[in-house]
Amino acid sequence: MHANKWEEIIYQIEEKFGIDNHRTEDFVVAEQHTGEKIMGQKEIVEFKGPLGKIKLEKISQPKIIDKKVLTSRRIGGKAVVDYIFSTEEKTEYIKIYRWDESTQNWTEIKNNEIT
């Protein structure tokens, strides 16, 4: 997703419904066997629309470019999978959630549920 498209979506939401909450959060994408943490970022927008309370998350994280499997041939040895992430390229996608009053939780809206 291009930054301009995301900004356009936020602008349209603000014009039509108003934004209740707009924040950015960091999260751990993966942890390598060496203890190194790979971080990603979520931009979260909450608003009240015609379907009720809605939350949009734009998730940005480093792109996985390879997978390395570390094993040992000893009895009881364990296998470890390390992902190799790009330092330059990012993967971005959007998730949409609806507030469910009965469970008091956010429920993800899948693509085929949007009408």
DSSP file (Angstrom, degrees, kcal/mol; ACC not computed):
  #  RESIDUE AA STRUCTURE BP1 BP2  ACC     N-H-->O    O-->H-N    N-H-->O    O-->H-N    TCO  KAPPA ALPHA  PHI   PSI    X-CA   Y-CA   Z-CA
    1    1 A M              0   0    0      0, 0.0     2,-0.2     0, 0.0    92,-0.0   0.000 360.0 360.0 360.0 134.1    0.0    0.0    0.0
    2    2 A H     >  -     0   0    0      1,-0.1     4,-1.9    90,-0.0     3,-0.2  -0.510 360.0-124.8 -78.8 147.8    1.3    3.4   -0.9
    3    3 A A  H  > S+     0   0    0      1,-0.2     4,-2.4     2,-0.2     5,-0.2   0.864 110.9  56.5 -60.2 -36.9    1.6    6.1    1.8
    4    4 A N  H  > S+     0   0    0      1,-0.2     4,-2.0     2,-0.2    -1,-0.2   0.893 105.7  50.2 -63.9 -39.2   -0.6    8.4   -0.3
    5    5 A K  H  > S+     0   0    0     -3,-0.2     4,-2.2     2,-0.2    -1,-0.2   0.918 110.9  48.9 -65.6 -43.8   -3.5    5.9   -0.5
    6    6 A W  H  X S+     0   0    0     -4,-1.9     4,-2.3     1,-0.2    -2,-0.2   0.926 111.7  49.0 -61.9 -45.0   -3.4    5.3    3.3
    7    7 A E  H  X S+     0   0    0     -4,-2.4     4,-2.3     1,-0.2    -1,-0.2   0.866 109.9  52.5 -62.9 -36.1   -3.4    9.1    3.9
    8    8 A E  H  X S+     0   0    0     -4,-2.0     4,-2.4     2,-0.2    -1,-0.2   0.894 108.4  50.2 -66.1 -40.3   -6.3    9.5    1.5
    9    9 A I  H  X S+     0   0    0     -4,-2.2     4,-2.3     2,-0.2    -2,-0.2   0.931 111.7  47.8 -62.8 -46.0   -8.3    6.8    3.4
   10   10 A I  H  X S+     0   0    0     -4,-2.3     4,-2.5     1,-0.2    -2,-0.2   0.904 111.2  51.3 -62.2 -41.7   -7.7    8.5    6.7
   11   11 A Y  H  X S+     0   0    0     -4,-2.3     4,-2.3     1,-0.2    -1,-0.2   0.919 110.4  48.4 -61.8 -44.6   -8.7   11.8    5.3
   12   12 A Q  H  X S+     0   0    0     -4,-2.4     4,-2.3     2,-0.2     5,-0.3   0.890 111.7  49.5 -64.6 -39.7  -12.0   10.4    3.9
   13   13 A I  H  X>S+     0   0    0     -4,-2.3     4,-2.9     2,-0.2     5,-1.7   0.927 111.4  49.3 -63.4 -44.5  -12.8    8.7    7.3
   14   14 A E  H  <5S+     0   0    0     -4,-2.5    -2,-0.2     3,-0.2    -1,-0.2   0.888 113.1  47.3 -63.6 -38.8  -12.1   12.0    9.1
   15   15 A E  H  <5S+     0   0    0     -4,-2.3    -1,-0.2    -5,-0.2    -2,-0.2   0.906 122.3  33.0 -67.8 -42.8  -14.3   13.9    6.7
   16   16 A K  H  <5S+     0   0    0     -4,-2.3    -2,-0.2    -5,-0.2    -3,-0.2   0.890 139.6   4.2 -84.7 -41.7  -17.3   11.5    6.8
   17   17 A F  T  <5S-     0   0    0     -4,-2.9    31,-0.2    -5,-0.3    -3,-0.2   0.675  92.5-120.0-121.0 -25.0  -17.2   10.1   10.3
   18   18 A G      < -     0   0    0     -5,-1.7     2,-0.5    29,-0.1    30,-0.5   0.152  29.5 -95.7  85.9 147.6  -14.6   11.8   12.4
   19   19 A I        -     0   0    0      1,-0.1    28,-0.2    28,-0.1     3,-0.1  -0.879  28.4-173.4-105.1 126.6  -11.7    9.9   14.1
   20   20 A D  S    S+     0   0    0     26,-2.3     2,-0.3    -2,-0.5    27,-0.2   0.850  76.0   6.9 -81.7 -38.0  -12.0    8.8   17.7
   21   21 A N  E     +A   46   0A   0     25,-1.6    25,-2.9     2,-0.0     2,-0.4  -0.986  56.8 178.7-151.3 133.3   -8.4    7.6   18.1
   22   22 A H  E     +A   45   0A   0     -2,-0.3     2,-0.3    23,-0.2    23,-0.2  -0.944  25.6 145.5-138.6 114.0   -5.3    7.7   15.9
   23   23 A R  E     -A   44   0A   0     21,-2.3    21,-3.2    -2,-0.4     2,-0.4  -0.923  38.3-131.9-145.8 167.3   -2.1    6.2   17.3
   24   24 A T  E     -A   43   0A   0     -2,-0.3     2,-0.4    19,-0.2    19,-0.2  -0.980  22.1-174.1-124.4 137.2    1.1    4.3   16.4
   25   25 A E  E     -A   42   0A   0     17,-2.9    17,-3.4    -2,-0.4     2,-0.3  -0.980  17.1-139.7-131.2 143.5    2.4    1.2   18.2
   26   26 A D  E     +A   41   0A   0     -2,-0.4     2,-0.3    15,-0.2    15,-0.2  -0.772  26.4 179.7 -94.6 147.6    5.6   -0.9   17.8
   27   27 A F  E     -A   40   0A   0     13,-1.9    13,-2.9    -2,-0.3     2,-0.6  -0.970  33.7-102.4-145.2 160.3    5.4   -4.7   18.1
   28   28 A V  E     -A   39   0A   0     -2,-0.3    11,-0.2    11,-0.2     3,-0.1  -0.751  28.2-177.3 -86.7 119.3    7.7   -7.7   17.9
   29   29 A V  E     -     0   0A   0      9,-3.1     2,-0.3    -2,-0.6    -1,-0.2   0.910  68.3 -17.8 -79.2 -47.2    7.5   -9.4   14.5
   30   30 A A  E     -A   38   0A   0      8,-1.2     8,-3.1    53,-0.0     2,-0.5  -0.982  53.6-138.0-155.5 159.2    9.9  -12.2   15.3
   31   31 A E  E     -A   37   0A   0     -2,-0.3     6,-0.2     6,-0.2     5,-0.1  -0.988  23.8-139.2-125.7 122.2   12.7  -13.1   17.8
   32   32 A Q    >   -     0   0    0      4,-2.9     3,-2.0    -2,-0.5    50,-0.1  -0.275  28.3-107.0 -73.9 163.7   15.8  -14.8   16.5
   33   33 A H  T 3  S+     0   0    0      1,-0.3    -1,-0.1     2,-0.1    49,-0.0   0.702 121.0  61.7 -65.7 -17.5   17.5  -17.6   18.3
   34   34 A T  T 3  S-     0   0    0      2,-0.1    -1,-0.3     1,-0.0     3,-0.1   0.539 122.4-106.3 -82.9  -7.5   20.2  -15.2   19.2
   35   35 A G  S <  S+     0   0    0     -3,-2.0     2,-0.2     1,-0.3    -2,-0.1   0.320  72.3 143.8  98.9  -7.3   17.7  -13.0   21.1
   36   36 A E        -     0   0    0     -5,-0.1    -4,-2.9     1,-0.1     2,-0.5  -0.478  41.2-143.3 -67.9 132.8   17.5  -10.3   18.5
   37   37 A K  E     -A   31   0A   0     -6,-0.2     2,-0.6    -2,-0.2    -6,-0.2  -0.857   2.1-148.6-102.8 131.3   14.0   -8.8   18.1
   38   38 A I  E     -A   30   0A   0     -8,-3.1    -9,-3.1    -2,-0.5    -8,-1.2  -0.875  22.9-152.0 -97.1 123.4   12.7   -7.8   14.7
   39   39 A M  E     -A   28   0A   0     -2,-0.6     2,-0.2   -11,-0.2   -11,-0.2  -0.704  16.6-178.5-103.8 148.4   10.3   -4.9   15.2
   40   40 A G  E     -A   27   0A   0    -13,-2.9   -13,-1.9    -2,-0.3     2,-0.4  -0.731  18.9-127.7-127.5-179.9    7.3   -3.7   13.1
   41   41 A Q  E     -AB  26  60A   0     19,-2.9    19,-2.8    -2,-0.2     2,-0.4  -0.998   9.8-159.2-139.1 139.2    4.9   -0.9   13.4
   42   42 A K  E     -AB  25  59A   0    -17,-3.4   -17,-2.9    -2,-0.4     2,-0.6  -0.961   4.2-159.2-115.8 132.6    1.1   -0.5   13.5
   43   43 A E  E     -AB  24  58A   0     15,-2.3    15,-2.6    -2,-0.4     2,-0.4  -0.966  20.1-163.0-107.4 120.8   -0.8    2.6   12.7
   44   44 A I  E     -AB  23  57A   0    -21,-3.2   -21,-2.3    -2,-0.6     2,-0.4  -0.889  13.6-176.7-115.1 131.7   -4.3    2.3   14.3
   45   45 A V  E     -AB  22  56A   0     11,-2.5    11,-2.9    -2,-0.4     2,-0.4  -0.995   5.5-170.1-126.8 126.1   -7.4    4.4   13.4
   46   46 A E  E     +AB  21  55A   0    -25,-2.9   -26,-2.3    -2,-0.4   -25,-1.6  -0.942  17.1 151.1-117.2 138.8  -10.7    4.0   15.3
   47   47 A F  E     - B   0  54A   0      7,-2.3     7,-3.2    -2,-0.4     2,-0.6  -0.974  45.0-109.3-155.9 165.4  -14.0    5.6   14.3
   48   48 A K  E     + B   0  53A   0    -30,-0.5     5,-0.2    -2,-0.3    -2,-0.0  -0.917  46.8 163.8-103.4 117.6  -17.7    5.2   14.4
   49   49 A G  E >   - B   0  52A   0      3,-3.0     3,-1.5    -2,-0.6   -36,-0.0  -0.436  56.8 -75.5-118.4-168.0  -19.2    4.3   11.0
   50   50 A P  T 3  S+     0   0    0      0, 0.0     3,-0.1     0, 0.0    -2,-0.0   0.729 130.7  52.1 -66.8 -21.4  -22.4    2.9    9.7
   51   51 A L  T 3  S-     0   0    0      1,-0.4     2,-0.3     0, 0.0    -3,-0.0   0.402 120.3-106.1 -92.1   2.0  -21.4   -0.6   10.8
   52   52 A G  E <  S+B   49   0A   0     -3,-1.5    -3,-3.0    46,-0.1     2,-0.4  -0.805  77.4   0.1 108.8-153.2  -20.6    0.6   14.4
   53   53 A K  E    S-B   48   0A   0     -2,-0.3    46,-2.5    46,-0.2     2,-0.3  -0.623  72.8-171.6 -78.1 125.4  -17.2    1.1   15.9
   54   54 A I  E     -BC  47  98A   0     -7,-3.2    -7,-2.3    -2,-0.4     2,-0.4  -0.905  13.7-161.6-122.6 144.5  -14.5    0.2   13.4
   55   55 A K  E     -BC  46  97A   0     42,-2.5    42,-2.8    -2,-0.3     2,-0.4  -0.994   3.9-164.4-127.5 126.9  -10.7   -0.1   13.8
   56   56 A L  E     -BC  45  96A   0    -11,-2.9   -11,-2.5    -2,-0.4     2,-0.5  -0.916   4.9-166.9-106.3 134.8   -8.2    0.0   10.9
   57   57 A E  E     -BC  44  95A   0     38,-2.6    38,-2.3    -2,-0.4     2,-0.7  -0.984   8.9-162.5-122.5 122.3   -4.7   -1.2   11.4
   58   58 A K  E     -BC  43  94A   0    -15,-2.6   -15,-2.3    -2,-0.5     2,-0.5  -0.922  18.1-160.6 -99.7 114.0   -1.9   -0.5    8.8
   59   59 A I  E     -BC  42  93A   0     34,-3.0    34,-1.8    -2,-0.7     2,-0.5  -0.842  10.6-175.9-102.8 127.3    0.8   -3.0    9.7
   60   60 A S  E     +BC  41  92A   0    -19,-2.8   -19,-2.9    -2,-0.5    32,-0.2  -0.987  14.9 153.8-125.1 124.0    4.3   -2.4    8.4
   61   61 A Q  E     - C   0  91A   0     30,-2.4    30,-3.5    -2,-0.5   -21,-0.1  -0.968  48.6 -81.1-146.3 159.9    7.1   -4.9    9.0
   62   62 A P  E     - C   0  90A   0      0, 0.0    28,-0.3     0, 0.0     2,-0.3  -0.317  52.5-108.1 -62.9 145.9   10.4   -5.9    7.3
   63   63 A K  E     -     0   0A   0     26,-1.8    23,-2.9    23,-0.2     2,-0.5  -0.550  25.7-124.0 -76.9 135.9   10.0   -8.2    4.3
   64   64 A I  E     + C   0  85A   0     -2,-0.3    21,-0.2    21,-0.2     3,-0.1  -0.696  34.4 170.6 -79.1 124.3   11.1  -11.9    4.8
   65   65 A I  E     +     0   0A   0     19,-3.0     2,-0.3    -2,-0.5    20,-0.2   0.607  60.4   1.2-110.8 -16.4   13.7  -12.7    2.2
   66   66 A D  E     - C   0  84A   0     18,-1.4    18,-2.9     2,-0.0     2,-0.4  -0.988  56.3-135.0-162.9 164.9   14.9  -16.1    3.4
   67   67 A K  E     - C   0  83A   0     -2,-0.3     2,-0.5    16,-0.2    16,-0.2  -0.997  15.3-163.7-130.0 132.0   14.5  -18.8    6.0
   68   68 A K  E     - C   0  82A   0     14,-3.6    14,-3.4    -2,-0.4     2,-0.6  -0.970   4.4-157.8-119.4 125.3   17.4  -20.6    7.7
   69   69 A V  E     - C   0  81A   0     -2,-0.5     2,-0.6    12,-0.2    12,-0.2  -0.903   5.7-163.0-104.4 121.7   16.8  -23.9    9.6
   70   70 A L  E     + C   0  80A   0     10,-3.6    10,-2.9    -2,-0.6     2,-0.3  -0.916  20.3 163.7-106.6 120.2   19.4  -24.7   12.3
   71   71 A T        -     0   0    0     -2,-0.6     2,-0.3     8,-0.2     8,-0.2  -0.865  25.9-147.9-130.2 163.8   19.5  -28.3   13.4
   72   72 A S        -     0   0    0     -2,-0.3     5,-0.1     2,-0.2     4,-0.1  -0.955  16.0-138.6-128.0 154.2   21.8  -30.6   15.2
   73   73 A R        +     0   0    0     -2,-0.3     2,-0.1     2,-0.1     3,-0.0   0.274  67.7 113.2 -94.7  11.5   22.2  -34.4   14.7
   74   74 A R  S >  S-     0   0    0      1,-0.1     3,-1.7     4,-0.1     2,-0.3  -0.454  80.6 -95.1 -80.4 155.5   22.3  -35.1   18.4
   75   75 A I  T 3  S+     0   0    0      1,-0.3    -1,-0.1    -2,-0.1     3,-0.1  -0.540 114.2  14.5 -68.3 131.3   19.6  -37.1   20.2
   76   76 A G  T 3  S+     0   0    0     -2,-0.3    -1,-0.3     1,-0.3     2,-0.1   0.450  93.3 143.9  81.6   0.3   17.2  -34.6   21.8
   77   77 A G    <   -     0   0    0     -3,-1.7     2,-0.3    -5,-0.1    -1,-0.3  -0.376  40.1-139.5 -68.8 151.2   18.6  -31.8   19.7
   78   78 A K        -     0   0    0     -3,-0.1     2,-0.4    -2,-0.1    -6,-0.1  -0.819   4.8-124.5-116.1 155.9   16.1  -29.3   18.5
   79   79 A A        -     0   0    0     -2,-0.3     2,-0.4    -8,-0.2    -8,-0.2  -0.765  21.2-162.3 -96.4 142.1   15.6  -27.4   15.3
   80   80 A V  E     -C   70   0A   0    -10,-2.9   -10,-3.6    -2,-0.4     2,-0.6  -0.986   5.9-151.4-125.0 133.4   15.4  -23.6   15.2
   81   81 A V  E     -C   69   0A   0     -2,-0.4     2,-0.5   -12,-0.2   -12,-0.2  -0.925  12.5-172.8-107.5 121.4   14.0  -21.6   12.3
   82   82 A D  E     -C   68   0A   0    -14,-3.4   -14,-3.6    -2,-0.6     2,-0.4  -0.950  12.4-147.5-111.2 130.6   15.5  -18.1   11.8
   83   83 A Y  E     -C   67   0A   0     -2,-0.5     2,-0.6   -16,-0.2   -16,-0.2  -0.780  10.2-138.4 -94.2 141.7   13.9  -15.8    9.2
   84   84 A I  E     -C   66   0A   0    -18,-2.9   -19,-3.0    -2,-0.4   -18,-1.4  -0.896  22.3-159.2-101.7 121.3   16.2  -13.4    7.4
   85   85 A F  E     -C   64   0A   0     -2,-0.6   -21,-0.2   -21,-0.2     2,-0.2  -0.752  18.3-113.4-104.2 146.5   14.5  -10.0    7.1
   86   86 A S  E     -     0   0A   0    -23,-2.9   -23,-0.2    -2,-0.3    -1,-0.0  -0.509  12.4-152.7 -73.4 142.1   15.4   -7.3    4.6
   87   87 A T  E    S+     0   0A   0     -2,-0.2    -1,-0.1   -25,-0.1     3,-0.0   0.621  94.2  32.7 -88.0 -14.4   16.8   -4.1    6.0
   88   88 A E  E    S+     0   0A   0    -25,-0.1     2,-0.3     1,-0.0    -1,-0.1   0.774 104.9  70.0-111.1 -37.1   15.5   -2.0    3.2
   89   89 A E  E     -     0   0A   0    -26,-0.1   -26,-1.8     2,-0.0     2,-0.3  -0.625  59.5-163.0 -93.1 145.8   12.2   -3.5    2.0
   90   90 A K  E     -C   62   0A   0     -2,-0.3     2,-0.5   -28,-0.3    -3,-0.0  -0.897  13.2-141.6-122.6 152.1    8.9   -3.4    4.0
   91   91 A T  E     -C   61   0A   0    -30,-3.5   -30,-2.4    -2,-0.3     2,-0.4  -0.960  23.6-173.7-109.9 131.3    5.7   -5.4    3.8
   92   92 A E  E     +C   60   0A   0     -2,-0.5     2,-0.3   -32,-0.2   -32,-0.2  -0.984  11.5 155.8-129.5 138.3    2.5   -3.4    4.5
   93   93 A Y  E     -C   59   0A   0    -34,-1.8   -34,-3.0    -2,-0.4     2,-0.4  -0.971  30.7-123.3-152.8 165.3   -1.1   -4.5    4.8
   94   94 A I  E     -C   58   0A   0     -2,-0.3     2,-0.4   -36,-0.2   -36,-0.2  -0.909  14.7-166.6-117.3 139.4   -4.4   -3.5    6.4
   95   95 A K  E     -C   57   0A   0    -38,-2.3   -38,-2.6    -2,-0.4     2,-0.4  -0.962   9.8-152.9-119.4 143.4   -6.6   -5.3    8.8
   96   96 A I  E     -CD  56 109A   0     13,-0.5    13,-3.2    -2,-0.4     2,-0.3  -0.960  12.5-173.8-119.7 132.8  -10.2   -4.2    9.6
   97   97 A Y  E     -CD  55 108A   0    -42,-2.8   -42,-2.5    -2,-0.4     2,-0.4  -0.920  12.0-153.7-125.1 150.3  -11.9   -4.9   12.9
   98   98 A R  E     -CD  54 107A   0      9,-2.8     9,-2.8    -2,-0.3     2,-0.4  -0.972  27.2-116.4-120.3 138.7  -15.5   -4.3   14.2
   99   99 A W  E     - D   0 106A   0    -46,-2.5     2,-0.7    -2,-0.4   -46,-0.2  -0.620  24.4-151.1 -75.5 124.5  -16.3   -3.9   17.9
  100  100 A D  E  >> - D   0 105A   0      5,-2.8     4,-1.6    -2,-0.4     5,-1.1  -0.878   6.3-164.4-100.6 111.7  -18.5   -6.7   19.1
  101  101 A E  T  45S+     0   0    0     -2,-0.7    -1,-0.2     1,-0.2     5,-0.0   0.834  85.7  57.2 -64.7 -34.1  -20.7   -5.5   22.0
  102  102 A S  T  45S+     0   0    0      1,-0.2    -1,-0.2     3,-0.1    -2,-0.0   0.887 121.3  25.3 -68.9 -38.2  -21.7   -9.0   23.1
  103  103 A T  T  45S-     0   0    0     -3,-0.2    -1,-0.2     2,-0.2    -2,-0.2   0.531  97.4-131.7-101.3  -7.7  -18.1  -10.2   23.6
  104  104 A Q  T  <5S+     0   0    0     -4,-1.6     2,-0.3     1,-0.2    -3,-0.2   0.894  70.5 110.6  55.7  42.3  -16.6   -6.8   24.3
  105  105 A N  E   <S-D  100   0A   0     -5,-1.1    -5,-2.8    -7,-0.1     2,-0.4  -0.931  76.0-100.8-139.2 161.6  -13.8   -7.6   21.8
  106  106 A W  E     -D   99   0A   0     -2,-0.3     2,-0.5    -7,-0.2    -7,-0.2  -0.730  34.4-159.5 -82.4 133.0  -12.6   -6.6   18.3
  107  107 A T  E     -D   98   0A   0     -9,-2.8    -9,-2.8    -2,-0.4     2,-0.2  -0.965  19.2-121.2-115.7 127.8  -13.6   -9.1   15.6
  108  108 A E  E     -D   97   0A   0     -2,-0.5     2,-0.6   -11,-0.2   -11,-0.3  -0.451  18.2-140.7 -70.5 136.8  -11.7   -9.1   12.4
  109  109 A I  E     -D   96   0A   0    -13,-3.2   -13,-0.5    -2,-0.2     2,-0.1  -0.878  17.9-144.2 -96.7 121.2  -13.7   -8.4    9.2
  110  110 A K    >>  -     0   0    0     -2,-0.6     3,-1.5     1,-0.1     4,-0.6  -0.409  25.0-106.3 -81.7 162.4  -12.6  -10.6    6.3
  111  111 A N  G >4 S+     0   0    0      1,-0.3     3,-0.9     2,-0.2    -1,-0.1   0.857 119.1  53.9 -56.8 -39.2  -12.5   -9.4    2.7
  112  112 A N  G 34 S+     0   0    0      1,-0.2    -1,-0.3     3,-0.0    -3,-0.0   0.606 102.3  59.7 -75.9  -9.3  -15.6  -11.5    1.7
  113  113 A E  G <4 S+     0   0    0     -3,-1.5     2,-0.5     2,-0.0    -1,-0.2   0.604  81.8  97.0 -90.4 -13.0  -17.6   -9.9    4.6
  114  114 A I    <<        0   0    0     -3,-0.9    -3,-0.0    -4,-0.6    -5,-0.0  -0.650 360.0 360.0 -82.1 124.7  -17.3   -6.4    3.4
  115  115 A T              0   0    0     -2,-0.5    -1,-0.2     0, 0.0    -3,-0.0   0.353 360.0 360.0-128.0 360.0  -20.3   -5.2    1.4
